[in-house]
Amino acid sequence: MLRQYELVDRVLSYDANADEALLNRAYVFSMHAHGSQKRASGDPYFSHPIEVAGILTDLHLDDETIATAILHDTIEDTVATPEEILARFGPSVARMVDGVTKLSKIEAQTENQRAAENLRKFLLAMSDDIRVLLVKLADRLHNMRTLHHIPKPEKRRRIARETMDIYAPLAERIGMYEFMKEMQTLAFRELEPEAYESITRRLESLAAGGDRIAKIAANLKQLLARAGIEAEVTGREKHPYSIWKKMSERHVSLEQLSDIMAFRAIVATEEECYRALGVIHRKWPMVPGRFKDYVSTPKRNGYRSLHTSVFHAGDTRIEIQIRTEAMHAQAEYGLAAHWAYKQNEVRPDTQIRWIQDLVEILENADNPEELLEHTKMAMYQDRIFAFTPRGELIQLPKGATPIDFAYAVHTDLGDQAVGAKINGRVVPLKTEIANGDQVQILRSKAQTPQDNWLNFAITGKARAAIRRHLRHKQRDENVALGEKLFDDIVSRLPVPIGPDARGDALRRLGLTDEAALMEAIARQQLDDKAVMEALMPGSTEGVDTAMAPQRMAISIKGLTPGVSYDLAECCRPVPGDRIVGVRRPGQPIAVHNIACPALADGEDADWVDIAWGDRAEGGVARIAVTLKNEPGALGAVATIIGAHKANILGIRLDNRDTTFHTNNIDLEVRDAAHLMKLLAALRAANAVSAAERG
């Protein structure tokens, strides 16, 4: 463990103007606060924050960040208070300590809820000051280094899984690759011990066969020197988790995995990066598809380097990274390199685009599972690059669609997207974007997010925004439907209600506002009798409210199928059909055709009189058409449907024999009268034996 003067000397060695008194106060305060506490290893607990601070001094971070590292566990694990930290160390350190402090575990919560709440607080603090993330990553790295001291296997695995899913991707996202690789290796050793041991033993046996890496590195350095390029060349084997991931993705053995060696050439200038690349490609054949230029097109975390893979000496495939010294500092320590102490330099803005995206996801998430799902999506995906029509670079995960692109540009653009052009060609919104595509989003103010977008949107930001809109839409429509049902309930009371009746009913039912009441009525979380009693106590005594006649039909005009009500699949009602609603607790109203045979199974449900509303148009009907088994029969049916201005949504062959075959066809029609005319025309066709509603 670092002693007090050793830690202070480390900071002063790179920042002569550091606040020495601040560091000494933090060291003494933390030591006294933790007192005789012990870690699972038996070491004094105080050793942990000091080791975390030591990790951050290796990154040359400022005095406030080092003080935060020393104090980061005092609020959670000792009697120290946030007010005490604020008074002794100032608002900046106090804010960061609060951000790093983990929430106390609440045993009643699920693992996902604990993880999500931890993440929620952490992301909000991180968005305010990125140094919170740097301290947290150093904290997690030291905890992973000492993970083997924890006696319970399930706890070790939980911490390792959280590290692999959240903290390693966060380190990668800010370019701290050394932190990422060490956390992945330590987590992999815990989660897949047999695979880790197997790969490690195999790598050791390969290394024992001779120093191939040193020879190839010397060969590469000599090649560049002959071309007049001075380069520092190093080589290494890829770490076990990286190798295991490639083996799993490619379904190959370690022996079949050829690119397990990586080399790095650090040169003086950006121009020499490209010169070195040319020299290497002239000497050794390039592996097709393996060249990446992150110098002209940096990664979202600021990473810059040239990557290529070549066949060295004919049979050995190696990866080579070419970069300058400045690029190397960024690659090793990422965002931490910007926060390192630099004389007379202004530190960069701590708000970063992808962190803002994470906070937007945080605001849109409805439950812990959504938050974890969307956050992992935002952090843990390989990236591609696409361009706006103005040439702005947008980074997206592989497999992204124009919907993801639109939400990456701006939430409003995503909400209003109706189509897209990729490289000038109009394409559906579900089209996958390729690296380097130019994407233009076609928008309409009348458009709103659709639930089927969730089938192809893959970014956490897009999915969170879509789900948020759908939740709000569902709540608004449930409230509107609930108002109509409420009016009918009120009309069945013995006398009109007074002006205070609604407020009194809310108190009796324990609801917060009228919107909550209307939503509960729409989803039958409250039955009619409970609402009537809350509005007018005693009004239902001796009255069978289930048999009380409904005074008016409830109009569903302006509401959306699949949101506040569902059109029953069994009968597929369309405007013009006589309909009835079936209510069951916690579910949207199911709207059936009054002649639907399935209504016989709804004896335990609450029926409600439903109306389409004036001039309602547009619905999806299903028809069963039996055709003669002859060429052109289905084409004749399609022609008739088109001539009657109906639109085919789907066709399924239901039954076929040597003489006839029956097809179930889903159609968009205006109303029941439109459908009846179409069925009459189909029955008159020579190729059609029968045509009925399905």
C-alpha positions in Angstrom: 0.0 0.0 0.0 1.2 3.5 -0.8 2.2 5.6 2.1 0.9 9.2 2.5 4.1 10.9 1.4 4.6 8.4 -1.5 1.1 9.2 -2.9 1.6 12.9 -2.6 5.1 12.7 -4.2 3.6 10.8 -7.2 1.1 13.6 -7.9 3.7 16.3 -7.4 6.0 14.5 -9.8 3.7 15.4 -12.7 1.8 18.4 -11.3 4.1 20.7 -9.2 1.1 23.0 -8.5 -1.2 20.2 -7.1 -3.0 21.0 -3.8 -0.7 19.1 -1.4 -2.9 20.0 1.6 -6.0 18.6 -0.1 -4.3 15.3 -0.7 -3.0 15.1 2.9 -6.4 15.9 4.3 -8.1 13.3 2.2 -5.6 10.6 3.1 -5.9 11.2 6.9 -9.7 11.6 6.8 -10.2 8.3 4.8 -7.7 6.4 7.1 -9.6 7.6 10.3 -13.0 7.0 8.7 -12.3 3.4 7.7 -10.6 2.7 11.0 -10.2 -1.0 11.6 -12.4 -2.2 8.7 -11.0 -5.2 6.8 -11.4 -6.4 3.2 -12.1 -10.0 2.3 -8.3 -10.5 1.8 -7.7 -9.5 5.4 -6.0 -6.3 4.4 -7.1 -3.0 6.0 -10.0 -1.6 4.1 -8.2 1.7 3.8 -5.7 0.0 1.4 -8.4 -0.2 -1.3 -9.0 3.5 -1.8 -5.3 4.2 -1.7 -4.6 1.6 -4.4 -7.4 3.1 -6.5 -5.7 6.5 -6.1 -2.4 4.9 -7.1 -3.9 3.5 -10.3 -5.1 7.0 -11.2 -1.7 8.6 -10.5 -0.4 6.3 -13.2 -2.7 8.2 -15.6 -1.4 11.6 -14.2 -4.9 12.7 -13.1 -5.5 16.0 -11.3 -5.5 16.4 -7.5 -9.3 16.6 -7.2 -9.7 13.2 -8.9 -7.0 11.7 -6.7 -8.8 13.1 -3.6 -12.1 11.6 -4.8 -10.5 8.2 -5.3 -9.2 8.3 -1.7 -12.6 9.3 -0.3 -14.9 7.3 -2.7 -16.0 4.7 -0.1 -16.3 6.9 3.0 -20.0 7.9 2.6 -21.2 4.3 2.0 -18.9 2.3 4.3 -18.3 4.7 7.2 -20.1 7.2 9.4 -18.9 10.1 7.2 -21.7 12.3 5.7 -21.9 14.1 2.3 -22.1 17.4 4.3 -18.8 16.6 6.0 -17.1 15.9 2.6 -18.5 19.1 1.2 -17.3 21.2 4.2 -13.8 19.7 4.2 -13.0 19.2 0.5 -15.2 21.6 -1.4 -18.2 21.1 -3.9 -16.3 19.6 -6.8 -14.8 16.7 -4.7 -18.1 16.2 -2.8 -20.1 16.0 -6.1 -17.7 13.4 -7.5 -17.6 11.3 -4.3 -21.4 11.2 -4.3 -21.4 10.1 -7.9 -19.0 7.3 -7.3 -20.7 6.1 -4.1 -22.6 2.9 -4.7 -26.2 2.6 -3.5 -26.8 0.5 -0.4 -28.2 -2.9 -1.3 -31.9 -3.3 -0.9 -32.6 -7.0 -0.4 -36.2 -6.7 -1.6 -35.0 -5.7 -5.0 -34.1 -8.1 -7.8 -30.5 -8.3 -9.2 -31.6 -6.3 -12.2 -33.2 -3.6 -10.1 -30.1 -3.3 -8.0 -27.8 -3.1 -11.0 -30.2 -0.7 -12.8 -30.5 1.7 -9.9 -26.7 1.7 -9.4 -26.3 2.4 -13.1 -29.0 5.1 -13.0 -27.3 7.1 -10.3 -23.8 6.5 -11.8 -24.8 7.7 -15.3 -26.4 10.9 -14.0 -23.2 11.7 -12.0 -21.0 10.7 -14.9 -22.9 13.1 -17.3 -22.1 15.9 -14.9 -18.3 15.2 -14.6 -16.6 12.4 -16.6 -13.9 12.1 -13.8 -16.5 10.1 -11.9 -16.2 7.4 -14.5 -12.4 7.4 -14.3 -12.5 6.9 -10.5 -15.2 4.2 -10.8 -13.3 2.3 -13.5 -10.1 2.3 -11.3 -12.3 1.2 -8.3 -13.7 -1.7 -10.3 -10.3 -2.6 -11.7 -8.8 -2.9 -8.2 -11.8 -4.9 -7.0 -11.3 -7.3 -9.9 -7.6 -7.7 -9.1 -8.7 -8.8 -5.6 -11.8 -10.7 -6.6 -10.3 -14.1 -5.7 -10.4 -13.2 -2.0 -14.2 -13.2 -1.9 -15.3 -16.6 -0.6 -18.7 -16.9 -2.2 -18.6 -18.2 -5.8 -22.0 -16.7 -6.7 -20.9 -13.2 -5.5 -17.6 -13.5 -7.5 -19.6 -14.5 -10.6 -22.1 -11.6 -10.2 -19.3 -9.0 -9.9 -17.5 -10.6 -12.9 -20.6 -10.6 -15.0 -21.4 -6.9 -14.1 -17.8 -6.0 -15.0 -18.0 -7.8 -18.4 -21.4 -6.3 -19.2 -21.1 -2.7 -18.0 -17.6 -1.6 -16.8 -15.4 -3.1 -19.6 -17.6 -1.7 -22.3 -17.6 1.7 -20.5 -13.8 1.6 -20.5 -13.7 0.7 -24.2 -16.2 3.5 -25.0 -13.8 6.1 -23.6 -10.8 4.5 -25.2 -9.2 3.1 -22.0 -8.2 -0.2 -23.7 -5.6 -1.3 -21.1 -8.3 -1.0 -18.4 -10.8 -2.8 -20.7 -8.4 -5.7 -21.5 -7.4 -6.3 -17.9 -11.1 -6.2 -16.6 -12.1 -8.6 -19.4 -9.3 -11.0 -18.7 -10.0 -11.1 -14.9 -13.8 -11.4 -15.5 -13.3 -14.2 -18.1 -11.1 -16.1 -15.7 -14.0 -16.1 -13.2 -16.8 -16.7 -15.6 -15.2 -19.3 -17.8 -12.3 -20.8 -15.8 -11.9 -24.0 -17.9 -11.7 -22.0 -21.2 -9.3 -19.5 -19.5 -7.0 -22.2 -18.3 -7.0 -24.0 -21.7 -6.2 -20.9 -23.7 -3.6 -19.7 -21.2 -1.8 -23.1 -21.3 -1.9 -23.1 -25.1 -0.4 -19.6 -25.3 2.3 -20.6 -22.9 3.2 -23.6 -24.9 3.4 -21.5 -28.1 5.6 -19.0 -26.3 7.9 -21.8 -25.2 8.6 -22.8 -28.8 10.8 -19.8 -29.4 10.5 -16.0 -29.3 8.6 -15.6 -32.6 7.1 -12.3 -31.5 10.4 -10.7 -30.9 11.8 -11.9 -34.2 8.8 -10.6 -36.2 8.9 -7.3 -34.3 12.7 -6.9 -35.1 12.0 -7.8 -38.8 9.2 -5.2 -39.0 11.4 -2.5 -37.4 14.3 -3.3 -39.8 11.9 -3.1 -42.8 10.7 0.4 -41.8 14.2 1.6 -41.0 15.4 0.6 -44.5 12.6 2.9 -45.8 13.8 5.8 -43.7 11.0 5.5 -41.1 12.1 5.4 -37.4 9.6 3.3 -35.5 9.2 1.9 -32.0 7.8 -1.7 -32.7 6.3 -3.9 -30.0 4.4 -7.2 -30.3 2.2 -9.3 -28.0 -0.2 -12.2 -28.0 -3.8 -11.1 -27.8 -5.4 -11.6 -24.4 -7.3 -14.8 -23.6 -10.8 -13.3 -23.7 -10.2 -11.7 -27.1 -9.0 -15.1 -28.4 -12.0 -17.0 -26.8 -14.4 -14.5 -28.3 -13.0 -14.9 -31.8 -13.1 -18.7 -31.4 -16.8 -18.6 -30.4 -17.8 -16.2 -33.2 -15.9 -18.1 -35.9 -16.5 -21.6 -34.5 -12.9 -22.5 -34.8 -10.2 -24.0 -32.5 -7.2 -22.1 -31.3 -5.0 -23.9 -33.8 -7.2 -22.7 -36.6 -7.1 -19.1 -35.3 -4.3 -17.5 -37.2 -4.2 -13.9 -36.0 -3.4 -14.3 -32.3 -0.3 -12.0 -32.6 -0.6 -8.2 -32.8 2.2 -5.7 -33.4 2.3 -1.9 -32.9 4.5 0.5 -34.8 4.7 4.0 -33.3 6.1 6.6 -35.7 6.8 10.3 -35.6 4.0 11.9 -37.8 0.6 11.1 -39.3 2.3 11.2 -42.8 4.7 8.5 -41.7 1.7 6.3 -40.6 0.6 6.1 -44.2 4.2 5.7 -45.5 4.7 2.8 -43.1 1.5 1.2 -44.3 2.6 1.4 -47.9 6.0 -0.2 -47.0 4.3 -3.0 -45.1 1.8 -3.8 -47.9 4.5 -3.8 -50.5 6.5 -6.4 -48.5 3.7 -8.7 -47.3 0.3 -9.5 -48.8 -2.7 -7.8 -47.1 -5.5 -10.0 -45.7 -8.6 -8.8 -47.7 -11.2 -6.9 -45.7 -8.9 -6.4 -42.7 -7.7 -2.8 -43.3 -9.2 -0.1 -41.2 -8.3 3.6 -41.3 -9.2 5.1 -37.9 -6.8 8.0 -38.5 -9.0 9.8 -41.1 -12.2 8.4 -39.5 -11.6 8.1 -35.7 -13.8 5.9 -33.5 -16.4 7.6 -31.4 -14.2 7.5 -28.3 -11.4 9.4 -30.2 -9.3 6.4 -31.0 -7.0 6.9 -34.0 -4.8 4.3 -35.6 -4.2 2.4 -38.9 -5.1 -1.3 -38.6 -4.1 -4.0 -41.1 -3.5 -7.7 -41.2 -0.8 -9.3 -43.4 0.5 -12.7 -44.3 4.0 -12.6 -42.8 6.6 -15.1 -44.2 3.9 -16.7 -46.3 1.9 -18.6 -43.6 1.7 -16.5 -40.5 -1.2 -14.0 -40.3 -0.4 -11.0 -38.0 -2.2 -7.8 -37.1 -0.3 -4.5 -37.3 -1.4 -1.2 -35.8 0.4 2.0 -36.9 0.1 5.3 -34.9 1.9 8.3 -33.6 2.9 8.9 -30.0 -0.1 11.2 -29.4 -2.4 8.6 -30.9 -0.8 5.9 -28.7 -1.5 8.0 -25.5 -5.1 8.4 -26.6 -5.4 4.6 -27.4 -4.0 3.5 -24.1 -5.7 5.8 -21.7 -8.5 7.4 -23.9 -10.4 10.2 -22.2 -8.1 9.9 -19.2 -5.3 11.3 -21.4 -7.4 14.5 -21.7 -7.8 14.9 -18.0 -4.1 14.2 -17.3 -2.3 17.3 -15.8 -0.9 19.5 -18.7 0.8 22.8 -18.0 -1.2 25.8 -19.2 -3.8 23.7 -21.0 -7.6 24.1 -20.7 -9.3 20.8 -20.1 -12.0 19.7 -22.6 -15.7 19.8 -22.1 -16.8 16.9 -19.9 -20.0 16.4 -21.8 -19.5 13.7 -24.5 -22.1 12.8 -27.2 -22.4 9.1 -26.3 -22.8 10.0 -22.6 -25.6 12.3 -23.5 -27.2 9.4 -25.4 -26.9 7.2 -22.3 -28.6 9.9 -20.1 -31.4 10.2 -22.7 -31.8 6.4 -22.5 -31.9 6.8 -18.7 -34.7 9.3 -18.9 -36.8 7.1 -21.3 -36.4 3.8 -19.5 -39.6 2.5 -17.9 -38.1 -0.4 -15.8 -34.7 -1.8 -14.8 -34.7 -4.5 -17.5 -35.2 -1.8 -20.2 -32.5 0.4 -18.7 -29.9 -2.4 -18.6 -30.9 -3.6 -22.1 -30.7 -0.2 -23.8 -27.5 0.8 -21.9 -25.7 -2.4 -22.9 -26.8 -1.8 -26.5 -25.4 1.7 -26.4 -22.0 0.6 -25.0 -21.3 -2.8 -26.3 -21.6 -2.9 -30.1 -19.1 -2.8 -33.0 -19.5 0.5 -35.0 -19.9 1.6 -38.6 -19.8 5.1 -40.1 -22.5 6.8 -42.1 -22.8 10.3 -43.3 -25.6 12.9 -43.4 -26.3 14.8 -46.7 -24.2 17.6 -45.3 -21.2 15.3 -44.7 -21.6 15.0 -40.9 -20.2 11.7 -39.6 -22.6 9.5 -37.6 -21.3 6.4 -35.8 -23.7 3.5 -35.4 -23.6 -0.2 -34.4 -23.3 -2.8 -37.1 -26.8 -3.8 -38.3 -28.2 -0.3 -37.7 -31.1 0.9 -39.9 -32.3 4.4 -41.0 -34.4 4.6 -37.8 -31.3 4.2 -35.7 -29.5 6.8 -37.9 -32.5 9.3 -37.5 -32.5 9.0 -33.7 -28.7 9.4 -33.6 -29.1 12.7 -35.4 -32.0 14.0 -33.3 -35.0 12.5 -31.4 -37.5 14.7 -33.3 -36.1 13.4 -36.6 -36.5 9.8 -35.5 -40.1 10.4 -34.3 -41.1 11.9 -37.7 -39.2 9.5 -40.0 -41.4 8.1 -42.9 -38.7 6.8 -45.2 -35.0 7.1 -46.1 -32.6 7.5 -49.0 -29.4 5.6 -48.9 -26.9 6.9 -51.5 -29.7 8.6 -53.3 -32.0 5.6 -53.5 -35.3 5.4 -51.6 -35.3 2.4 -49.2 -37.5 1.1 -46.4 -36.8 2.2 -42.9 -35.7 -1.4 -42.0 -32.8 -1.4 -44.5 -29.4 -2.2 -43.0 -26.9 0.6 -43.4 -23.4 -0.3 -44.7 -20.2 1.4 -43.7 -19.7 4.6 -45.6 -23.3 5.1 -46.7 -24.8 8.5 -47.1 -28.3 8.5 -45.4 -31.0 11.1 -45.8 -34.1 10.8 -43.6 -37.5 11.6 -45.1 -39.8 13.1 -42.5 -43.4 14.2 -41.9 -44.8 16.2 -39.0 -47.9 13.9 -39.2 -45.7 10.8 -38.4 -45.3 9.3 -34.9 -43.2 6.3 -33.8 -44.7 2.9 -34.7 -44.5 -0.2 -32.6 -43.2 -2.3 -35.5 -40.1 -0.1 -35.5 -38.9 -2.1 -32.5 -38.5 -5.1 -34.8 -35.6 -3.5 -36.5 -34.3 -0.6 -34.4 -31.2 -1.8 -32.6 -29.6 1.2 -30.8 -30.5 1.7 -27.2 -31.3 5.4 -27.9 -33.8 4.6 -30.7 -35.5 1.7 -28.8 -35.8 3.8 -25.6 -37.3 6.8 -27.5 -39.8 4.5 -29.4 -40.9 2.7 -26.2 -41.3 6.0 -24.4 -43.6 7.4 -27.1 -45.6 4.2 -27.2 -46.1 4.2 -23.4 -47.2 7.8 -23.4 -49.6 7.1 -26.4 -51.0 4.1 -24.6 -51.6 6.1 -21.4 -53.2 9.0 -23.3 -55.6 6.7 -25.2 -56.4 4.7 -22.0 -57.3 7.9 -20.3 -59.5 9.0 -23.2 -61.3 5.6 -23.3 -61.6 5.7 -19.5 -63.3 9.1 -19.7 -66.0 7.6 -22.0 -66.5 4.6 -19.7 -66.5 6.9 -16.7 -69.3 9.0 -18.2 -71.4 5.9 -18.8 -70.8 4.8 -15.1 -71.9 8.2 -13.9 -75.0 8.1 -16.0 -76.1 4.9 -14.2 -75.9 6.4 -10.7 -79.3 7.2 -9.0 -78.7 10.9 -8.9 -76.2 13.3 -10.5 -72.8 13.7 -8.8 -71.6 16.9 -7.2 -68.5 19.0 -8.1 -66.4 17.4 -5.3 -67.3 13.8 -6.1 -64.3 13.0 -8.3 -61.8 14.3 -5.7 -63.6 12.3 -3.0 -63.5 9.2 -5.2 -59.8 9.5 -5.8 -59.1 9.7 -2.0 -61.3 6.6 -1.3 -59.6 4.6 -4.1 -56.1 5.7 -3.1 -55.3 7.2 -6.6 -53.1 10.2 -7.2 -55.0 11.9 -10.0 -57.9 11.7 -12.5 -55.7 10.3 -15.2 -54.8 7.3 -13.0 -58.5 6.8 -12.3 -59.4 6.8 -16.0 -56.6 4.4 -16.9 -57.6 2.0 -14.2 -61.2 2.1 -15.5 -60.1 1.5 -19.1 -58.0 -1.5 -18.2 -60.6 -2.8 -15.7 -58.3 -2.6 -12.8 -61.4 -1.1 -11.1 -64.8 -2.6 -11.8 -67.9 -0.4 -12.3 -69.2 -1.2 -8.8 -66.1 0.0 -7.1 -66.1 3.3 -9.1 -69.8 3.9 -8.3 -69.3 3.3 -4.6 -66.3 5.6 -4.6 -68.3 8.3 -6.3 -71.5 7.8 -4.3 -71.2 5.5 -1.2 -74.2 3.2 -0.9 -75.4 3.7 -4.5 -74.9 0.0 -5.4 -76.7 -1.6 -2.4 -79.3 -4.0 -3.6 -78.4 -3.3 -7.3 -76.8 -5.8 -9.6 -74.4 -3.4 -11.4 -73.4 -6.1 -13.9 -77.0 -6.3 -15.2 -77.6 -2.5 -15.2 -78.2 -1.4 -18.8 -75.5 0.6 -20.5 -77.0 4.1 -21.4 -74.7 4.8 -24.4 -72.4 2.9 -26.8 -68.7 3.8 -26.2 -67.1 5.2 -29.4 -63.6 4.0 -30.3 -63.1 6.6 -33.0 -59.7 8.3 -32.7 -58.3 5.5 -30.7 -55.6 3.1 -32.0 -56.0 -0.7 -32.4 -53.4 -2.5 -30.3 -53.0 0.4 -27.9 -56.2 1.1 -25.9 -58.2 -1.7 -27.5 -57.5 -4.8 -29.6 -59.4 -6.0 -32.7 -60.1 -9.7 -32.1 -58.1 -11.9 -34.4 -60.8 -14.5 -34.4 -63.4 -12.4 -36.3 -61.4 -9.3 -37.5 -64.2 -6.7 -37.3 -64.2 -3.7 -39.7 -66.1 -0.4 -39.5 -69.8 -1.0 -40.2 -69.8 -4.3 -38.3 -72.0 -4.5 -35.2 -69.4 -4.8 -32.4 -69.1 -5.5 -28.7 -66.2 -5.1 -26.3 -65.0 -7.7 -23.9 -63.2 -6.4 -20.8 -60.9 -8.5 -18.6 -58.8 -7.1 -15.7 -55.5 -5.6 -16.7 -56.1 -6.1 -20.5 -57.1 -3.7 -23.3 -60.8 -4.1 -24.4 -61.1 -6.9 -27.0 -63.5 -5.8 -29.8 -65.4 -8.6 -31.5 -68.0 -8.8 -34.2 -71.4 -9.4 -32.5 -71.7 -12.7 -34.4 -68.3 -14.0 -33.3 -68.5 -17.6 -32.0 -65.7 -16.8 -29.5 -68.0 -14.6 -27.5 -69.6 -17.8 -26.1 -66.3 -18.4 -24.2 -66.4 -14.9 -22.6 -69.1 -15.6 -19.9 -66.7 -14.6 -17.1 -65.8 -11.3 -18.8 -67.5 -7.9 -18.7 -69.2 -7.0 -21.9 -69.5 -3.4 -23.0 -71.5 -1.8 -25.9 -68.9 -0.4 -28.4 -69.5 1.8 -31.5 -67.1 2.7 -34.3 -68.1 6.4 -34.3 -69.3 8.6 -37.1 -67.7 8.0 -40.6 -65.1 5.6 -39.2 -63.1 4.1 -42.1 -60.2 1.6 -42.5 -59.8 -1.9 -41.2 -58.1 -5.2 -41.9 -60.4 -8.1 -42.8 -59.6 -11.7 -43.4 -61.4 -13.7 -46.2 -61.2 -17.4 -47.2 -61.2 -17.8 -50.9 -61.5 -21.3 -52.5 -60.1 -21.4 -56.0 -60.0 -23.9 -58.8 -56.6 -25.6 -59.0 -55.7 -24.1 -62.4 -53.1 -21.6 -63.7 -54.0 -17.9 -63.3 -56.7 -18.5 -60.6 -54.8 -16.6 -57.9 -53.9 -13.8 -60.4 -57.6 -13.3 -61.3 -58.4 -12.9 -57.6 -55.6 -10.4 -57.1 -56.9 -8.4 -60.1 -60.5 -8.3 -58.7 -59.2 -7.2 -55.3 -57.1 -4.4 -56.9 -60.0 -3.3 -59.1 -62.1 -2.8 -56.0 -59.4 -0.6 -54.3 -58.6 -3.1 -51.6 -55.0 -3.8 -50.6 -53.6 -7.3 -50.0 -51.5 -7.5 -46.8 -50.9 -11.2 -46.7 -51.8 -14.5 -48.3 -51.6 -18.0 -46.8 -52.4 -21.3 -48.5 -54.6 -23.1 -46.0 -55.7 -26.2 -47.9 -55.0 -27.8 -51.3 -56.1 -30.9 -53.2 -56.1 -31.9 -56.8 -59.3 -29.9 -57.6 -59.4 -26.8 -55.3 -57.2 -24.9 -52.9 -58.2 -22.4 -50.2 -56.3 -19.2 -49.4 -56.7 -17.0 -46.4 -56.2 -13.4 -47.5 -55.7 -10.4 -45.2 -57.1 -7.1 -46.8 -57.2 -3.5 -46.1 -60.8 -2.3 -46.7 -62.8 0.9 -46.0 -65.7 -0.7 -44.2 -68.1 -3.7 -44.1 -70.0 -2.5 -47.1 -66.8 -2.3 -49.2 -65.9 -5.8 -48.0 -69.4 -7.2 -49.0 -69.1 -5.7 -52.5 -65.7 -7.3 -52.9 -66.9 -10.7 -51.8 -69.8 -10.6 -54.2 -67.4 -9.8 -57.1 -65.1 -12.7 -56.1 -68.0 -15.1 -56.0 -69.0 -14.1 -59.5 -65.5 -15.0 -60.9 -65.2 -18.3 -62.8 -62.0 -19.2 -61.0 -63.6 -18.9 -57.5 -65.6 -21.6 -56.0 -66.4 -19.8 -52.7 -65.5 -16.6 -50.9 -66.4 -15.9 -47.2 -65.1 -13.9 -44.3 -62.4 -15.8 -42.4 
